[in-house]
Amino acid sequence: MPAKRKTFLVMHGPNLNLLGEREPEIYGSMTLTELNAAIRKHAAGIGVRVIFFQSNHEGSLIDCLHRNRKRIQGLIINAGALTHYSFALRDAIASTGIPAVEVHLSDIHKREEFRKTSVIREVCLDQICGLGMTGYFNGINLLARNPPKKRP
């Protein structure tokens, strides 16, 4: 019997709905719709199903993670600015025990000082930043390689 296909939640935080318009010199010209299509194609190519969710509201992101916690095997999260201060989002990731990868389109370590801190990093398997959409692909690849059932 073939193995069940893994399902990952790709979660985009505040302002990512403005990709393609917002600071293209930093984030590029690709829209969120185009980014999601590229992620979906990559995931399908390695036999992974993806669910997408974007919100500008912290509570909506947390509710989505809670709602999907029993049907996903991994989380790719670009929490946007929430990365730097949302302990509620950090606790939601930790409480589900779902293997997670933090992704950022830009290199947060080479930007403003406040962006260099991530409060969600410790509850994720890895942080990938500065690779554009390739960072999402790398996160999916990492999770697809049979990660532990729970975070380390």
N, C-alpha and C positions, 0 to 999 in steps of 0.2 A: 504494500500500500504506500503510495507516495506521501512524503511529508507534507503537513499542512503548510500552506503559504503564510509567511510572516506578514503581519500588518504593522506599519509604523505610522505614527501621528507626526506630521510636520506642522509645527506650530510657529506662526509668525506674529510678533508682537506689534506694539504701537508704531505707527507711521510707515510700516512696510507696505501698506496698501497704496502708498504714494511712490513706490519704486517706478523709475522711468521719468518721474517729474522732480522728485526730491533730490537735490544735490547730486546731479549725475556725475560730477567730477569725483565724487566719493563712491557712489553706489552704482554707477553705470546707467545705461539707458534701457535696460531690460525691465519690463513691467512685472508685477507680481504674477499675473496670468501667464506670462511667458516663462517666468522662473518655475512656477508650479508645473507647467507642461514639460519642461526639461527634466525636472526632478522625477515626475511620473514616468517619463520615457526611460530614464536611467534605472529607476527602481524596477520597472517591468522587465528590463533587460537582464536583471539578476534574480528575477522571480519573487520580488517583494511587492506587496500592495501598499499604497500610501493613501492616507486621509489627510486633507489639508484643513487648517483653521487659521484665520487671522482675526485679531481683534485689537482695538486700541484701548481696551478695558482690562485691567488686571483680573478682576473677578470673573470675567467671561473666559479668560484663558484657563484659570483654575477650574471653573465649572466644566469646561470642555475636557480637561485632563481627567477629572474625577469621573465624568460620564463615560469616557472611553477606556478607563483603566483596566477593565477585564477583557477587552477585545483587542488590545494592541500588545505587541511584544517589544516595542521600542519607541523612543521619542527623540525627534530632532527638533530642537528649539532655538529660534532666534528671538529672544525676548526683547530685542530693541533696548530702549532706555531702562526698562524694568530690570535688566541684567544687573544694574549697578546699585539697586536699592530695594528690590522686592523680596523681602524675607517671606512674605506670604506665598509667592510663587516658588521660592526655594523649598519651603516646607511642603508644598503640594507635590513637587517632584519627589522629594525624599519620602513622603508618606506613601506614595504608590509603589515604590520599589522598582519601578519600570526603568530599565537601562536607558539612559539619556545621553545625548551628545549636544553640547552647546555650540551653535554656529553663528558666525557674524560675517557678513559680506566684506566689511572693511577690517583692517587690522586695528583693533581697539587699543592695542599696546603702543601704537604710534600716533595716537590722537590726543584729544584733550585729557588732562590729568584724571578727571572724574570717570572717564570711560575705561580706565585701566583696571578698575576694581570690578570683579564679578562676584556677586553673592551666591550665584547658582553654580559656579564652577565646582565646588566641593561635592555636590550631589550628582554630578555628571561624570560619565566615564572619561570624557575628553572635552577639550575646548578647541575648536577649529576656527581661525579667523584670518581674514585678509586674502582668501582664495576665491572670492566671488562665489558663483554658483557651484564651483568645484568643491567648495567646503561642504555643501549639502551632500554631494555625491560621496565624498569621503566619509561623512557621518553615516550615511546609509550603508556603505560598504563595511564599516566598522561594526555596526549593529547586526548586519547580516551574517557575519562570521561567527555565529553561535556564541554571543556574549553570555556572561553569567545571567541566571534568571533574575537575580537581584544585583544592584550596584555592589561593587567591592566594599 
